[in-house]
Amino acid sequence: MIYPFVRAARDDGHVHRETVSILRIWWERWRERRRFARELPWMADEVLEDYGLTREDARRLCRRPFWRA
């Protein structure tokens, strides 16, 4: 099944633990990406090079909207 949270809601209205786990993972990944994007402008060129990024790549990543992970 591609989307395991599709079958999350039961008849009694409770949410499966799988759904909560998936949402928690999604939230943590989003927070980590956001934190990284906020730190990018302040990183030294050597650090960016370690990540395989140029200064222009870092600028582009910082300007990207949150829904385009």
C-alpha positions, -999 to 999 in steps of 0.1 A, spaced: 0 0 0 15 33 -10 -3 55 15 -7 37 48 -25 66 64 -55 63 40 -69 35 62 -61 54 94 -96 63 106 -115 36 123 -153 35 127 -151 46 163 -132 78 153 -98 68 168 -66 73 149 -42 44 144 -8 46 159 7 42 124 -8 75 113 5 93 143 39 78 137 39 88 101 28 124 109 55 126 136 82 115 112 69 140 86 70 168 111 105 159 123 118 158 87 102 192 79 117 208 110 151 194 101 149 207 65 137 241 78 165 243 103 191 234 77 177 260 52 179 287 79 215 279 86 226 277 50 232 315 45 256 316 74 277 285 65 312 290 53 320 280 17 341 251 29 311 237 48 288 241 18 314 223 -3 313 194 22 276 192 15 282 194 -23 266 228 -26 278 261 -41 269 295 -26 243 299 -54 227 265 -46 225 275 -10 207 307 -19 183 289 -41 175 263 -14 168 291 11 143 308 -11 124 276 -19 88 274 -4 83 250 24 59 228 3 88 220 -21 109 198 0 
